[in-house]
Amino acid sequence: MLKRTFTTVTNAAKPFKLAVVGSGPGGFYTAHRLLKEHPTTQIDMYDSLPIPHGLVRYGVAPDHPEVKNVMTTFDKVAEDERFRFLAINSQQPTLTVPELQNHYDAILFSYGASEDRRLGVPNEDVYGSTSARTFVGWYNGLPRDRDLKLPLEDTDTAVVIGQGNVALDVARILLSPIDELRKTDITEYALDALSKSRIKHVHVVGRRGPLQAAFTAKELREQLKLPGVQFHADHDWIHDQIQQNQSFLSKRRPLKRLMSLLDQKPATTHNNDKSWNLKFLRSPVEILTNSDASAVAGIRYEVNRLEGPVEKQRAVGTGEYETQECGLVLRSIGYKSLAMDGLPFDNNQGLVPNVYGKIIDSEQTELPGMYTSGWLKRGPTGVIVSTMSDAYETADTILNDLRQDVPMLSTNPNRLSEDDLMQLMYRRDICPVSYSDWKLIEAAEFNAGSLLGKPREKFATVDEMLNILNRRS
Ligand SMILES: Cc1cc2nc3c(=O)[nH]c(=O)nc-3n(C[C@H](O)[C@H](O)[C@H](O)COP(=O)(O)OP(=O)(O)OC[C@H]3O[C@@H](n4cnc5c(N)ncnc54)[C@H](O)[C@@H]3O)c2cc1C
C-alpha cells in the first residue's frame, strides 16, 4: 500500500498538487525543477511499470553505465518529502485522465514514445525481423520483450536498418566480445543467448549518405574500436562526399568531426573474423524469407541517389535493386507515442500538441492545468540531456502559470480528496509500488548481480519484481 503520506508543507500557501504520468527523464527533470523552484509543489509520479526511469533503464546500452548516472539525480528528487512514486503496473486497472483531473491541480504527461516506426515492407513480422528497440528491451530486461526469440544461432549476418545511435548500439552489442558484456548489467538470459550467437557480420544501412548519418562521433569511435571487427564501407565514395561538401561542413563542427572519423580508411587486419559495414543509399523494399516463409533469409533494397542541395538532400530510388542474404533484420528508424484517452493527440506528428509544454486542443486553445514533457512533447528525438532542457522548459511554463495565477484543474467543486483517491485505488485493488519499494527491488538486483560479478542483474518480469515485495500482480 502507499508508504508515504505528504508532510505538511511549511509554506502556509495552498499546495500545488501535480500528477506526473511517466517516470522517465521527461517526468523526473520537470519534477526536479518544480520541487526546487516552488515550495508548495506536491508531486505524485505514476508509471505503468513497477519501476521508474523509463529508457534510462530500458534503452541505454548496458556497456554505457556512465549514461545511467542520471538515476542518482532522480533518486534525489524522489527523496523529497513532497514527492511520491505510484507505479501502477499495466497489469492492474489504472486511473483515467478524468479521475486524475478530478484530484490534481495539474497533470504532466511524460509517458514517452513506446511504439516503433515500421518499414511498411512485405514480411516485416516474419521470425528474425523485429525492431532494434525490441532487441534493446530484450537485452535490457524490459518485461514486454523478455520472451523475444531471435535466430542468433541460425545466421552469421544481421542487417540493421537506420543509422542513428541506437543502430550502432545494437550493432555493437551483436559484435562485442562476450567477456566485455559479462561485466555489464545486461540480463543473464541475453548474455547466454549472445554467447551462443553465430553473428559475425553486421550491415548498418541508411537511405541517404554519410552527411545524413544520425549517429554521433562518440558512438562511431566506439564502433571503430571494437576488437576483432573489421570496418567496411565505400571509402572512396565517402571521401568524395566529404570533399564535395567542405563549405557545408565547415559551419557544422560536430558533423565535421564525425566525417573526419569516417574519412579514415581502416587498416585491414587478418585477425578480424568479424565485420561491420556502413551501407548508404539503400531503401529496404522487402524482407526475403526462406522456402516455407517461416524466417528471414535476406533483404531486398532499392538503390538510391541523392537529390537536392546538401541541406535537404533527398533519397530518390533509381529503379535498380539488390538483395543481400541475412538471417536477422533489426529496424531502427524511429519511434512513436501512443494516444491516451482524454488527451489531445496529433497523429501526424505522433505527439501531444503543446505550446512550450502546455497542452492545446485542436482549436489551439490551451487546456488549463494540462502539460507535457519529454518525447511525448517534442517527438521521439534527442538524448537525455536534450530531454532535460526540454523538461525544464515545461517546468518554467508551469511556474509561470503559477506565478500569474492562471486557472488550473482545481476549479471543479466535486474534487476527489486524498482519501477519495486512496479509496478509489483500494476499490480497484490497485496497489501501487512506491519509490522505497523500488529501492528494495533495486537492492535485490544489486545482490543478484554481485553473485554473478556484474553491477546488477535486472528482474525482467513484473512477477519477479513484485515477489521481492511479497506481492503478486
Ligand atoms: C534504445 C534507446 C537507447 C537510448 N540510449 C541513450 C543513451 O545512451 N544516451 C542518451 O542520452 N539518450 C539515449 N536515448 C534517448 C533517451 O532515452 C530519451 O531521450 C529519454 O529517455 C526520453 O525521456 P521520456 O521521459 O520522454 O521517455 P521515457 O524514458 O520512455 O519514459 C517514459 C516513461 O513513461 C512510462 N509510461 C509509458 N506509458 C505509460 C502510461 N500509459 N502510464 C504511465 N506511465 C507510462 C514508461 O514506463 C516510462 O517509464 C535512448 C533511447 C532509446 C530508444
The ligand as an SDF file (V2000), in Angstrom:
LIG
                    3D

 53 58  0  0  0  0  0  0  0  0999 V2000
   17.0600    2.2700  -27.3730 C   0  0  0  0  0  0  0  0  0  0  0  0
   17.3720    3.6590  -26.8710 C   0  0  0  0  0  0  0  0  0  0  0  0
   18.6370    3.9350  -26.3600 C   0  0  0  0  0  0  0  0  0  0  0  0
   18.9430    5.2180  -25.8990 C   0  0  0  0  0  0  0  0  0  0  0  0
   20.1960    5.4590  -25.4150 N   0  0  0  0  0  0  0  0  0  0  0  0
   20.5010    6.7050  -24.9870 C   0  0  0  0  0  0  0  0  0  0  0  0
   21.8100    6.9840  -24.4930 C   0  0  0  0  0  0  0  0  0  0  0  0
   22.6920    6.1160  -24.4520 O   0  0  0  0  0  0  0  0  0  0  0  0
   22.0810    8.2460  -24.0690 N   0  0  0  0  0  0  0  0  0  0  0  0
   21.1170    9.2480  -24.0900 C   0  0  0  0  0  0  0  0  0  0  0  0
   21.4080   10.3810  -23.6750 O   0  0  0  0  0  0  0  0  0  0  0  0
   19.8780    9.0030  -24.5740 N   0  0  0  0  0  0  0  0  0  0  0  0
   19.5450    7.7700  -25.0150 C   0  0  0  0  0  0  0  0  0  0  0  0
   18.2970    7.5270  -25.5120 N   0  0  0  0  0  0  0  0  0  0  0  0
   17.2970    8.6230  -25.5180 C   0  0  0  0  0  0  0  0  0  0  0  0
   16.6470    8.8120  -24.1280 C   0  0  0  0  0  0  0  0  0  0  0  0
   16.3650    7.5610  -23.6010 O   0  0  0  0  0  0  0  0  0  0  0  0
   15.4000    9.6900  -24.2410 C   0  0  0  0  0  0  0  0  0  0  0  0
   15.8220   10.9990  -24.6270 O   0  0  0  0  0  0  0  0  0  0  0  0
   14.6180    9.8160  -22.9370 C   0  0  0  0  0  0  0  0  0  0  0  0
   14.5140    8.6040  -22.2390 O   0  0  0  0  0  0  0  0  0  0  0  0
   13.1850   10.3280  -23.2010 C   0  0  0  0  0  0  0  0  0  0  0  0
   12.5650   10.5140  -21.9530 O   0  0  0  0  0  0  0  0  0  0  0  0
   10.9840   10.4220  -21.7320 P   0  0  0  0  0  0  0  0  0  0  0  0
   10.7610   10.6630  -20.2780 O   0  0  0  0  0  0  0  0  0  0  0  0
   10.2880   11.2750  -22.6970 O   0  0  0  0  0  0  0  0  0  0  0  0
   10.5720    8.9300  -22.1260 O   0  0  0  0  0  0  0  0  0  0  0  0
   10.9320    7.5070  -21.4500 P   0  0  0  0  0  0  0  0  0  0  0  0
   12.3320    7.4580  -20.9790 O   0  0  0  0  0  0  0  0  0  0  0  0
   10.4900    6.4930  -22.4340 O   0  0  0  0  0  0  0  0  0  0  0  0
    9.9660    7.4350  -20.1760 O   0  0  0  0  0  0  0  0  0  0  0  0
    8.5730    7.2440  -20.3050 C   0  0  0  0  0  0  0  0  0  0  0  0
    8.0340    6.5680  -19.0380 C   0  0  0  0  0  0  0  0  0  0  0  0
    6.5940    6.5260  -19.1320 O   0  0  0  0  0  0  0  0  0  0  0  0
    6.1390    5.2390  -18.7410 C   0  0  0  0  0  0  0  0  0  0  0  0
    4.8400    5.0010  -19.3690 N   0  0  0  0  0  0  0  0  0  0  0  0
    4.5850    4.5820  -20.6300 C   0  0  0  0  0  0  0  0  0  0  0  0
    3.2520    4.5220  -20.8320 N   0  0  0  0  0  0  0  0  0  0  0  0
    2.6500    4.9040  -19.6770 C   0  0  0  0  0  0  0  0  0  0  0  0
    1.3030    5.0660  -19.2570 C   0  0  0  0  0  0  0  0  0  0  0  0
    0.2770    4.8010  -20.0760 N   0  0  0  0  0  0  0  0  0  0  0  0
    1.0550    5.4500  -17.9770 N   0  0  0  0  0  0  0  0  0  0  0  0
    2.0840    5.7140  -17.1320 C   0  0  0  0  0  0  0  0  0  0  0  0
    3.3880    5.6030  -17.4900 N   0  0  0  0  0  0  0  0  0  0  0  0
    3.6600    5.2120  -18.7340 C   0  0  0  0  0  0  0  0  0  0  0  0
    7.2330    4.2900  -19.1740 C   0  0  0  0  0  0  0  0  0  0  0  0
    7.1850    3.0690  -18.4350 O   0  0  0  0  0  0  0  0  0  0  0  0
    8.4890    5.1270  -18.8540 C   0  0  0  0  0  0  0  0  0  0  0  0
    8.9000    4.9210  -17.5210 O   0  0  0  0  0  0  0  0  0  0  0  0
   17.9580    6.2470  -25.9690 C   0  0  0  0  0  0  0  0  0  0  0  0
   16.6930    5.9650  -26.4970 C   0  0  0  0  0  0  0  0  0  0  0  0
   16.4050    4.6840  -26.9530 C   0  0  0  0  0  0  0  0  0  0  0  0
   15.0420    4.3990  -27.5420 C   0  0  0  0  0  0  0  0  0  0  0  0
  1  2  1  0
  2  3  1  0
  2 52  2  0
  3  4  2  0
  4  5  1  0
  4 50  1  0
  5  6  2  0
  6  7  1  0
  6 13  1  0
  7  8  2  0
  7  9  1  0
  9 10  1  0
 10 11  2  0
 10 12  1  0
 12 13  2  0
 13 14  1  0
 14 15  1  0
 14 50  1  0
 15 16  1  0
 16 17  1  0
 16 18  1  0
 18 19  1  0
 18 20  1  0
 20 21  1  0
 20 22  1  0
 22 23  1  0
 23 24  1  0
 24 25  2  0
 24 26  1  0
 24 27  1  0
 27 28  1  0
 28 29  2  0
 28 30  1  0
 28 31  1  0
 31 32  1  0
 32 33  1  0
 33 34  1  0
 33 48  1  0
 34 35  1  0
 35 36  1  0
 35 46  1  0
 36 37  1  0
 36 45  1  0
 37 38  2  0
 38 39  1  0
 39 40  1  0
 39 45  2  0
 40 41  1  0
 40 42  2  0
 42 43  1  0
 43 44  2  0
 44 45  1  0
 46 47  1  0
 46 48  1  0
 48 49  1  0
 50 51  2  0
 51 52  1  0
 52 53  1  0
M  END
$$$$
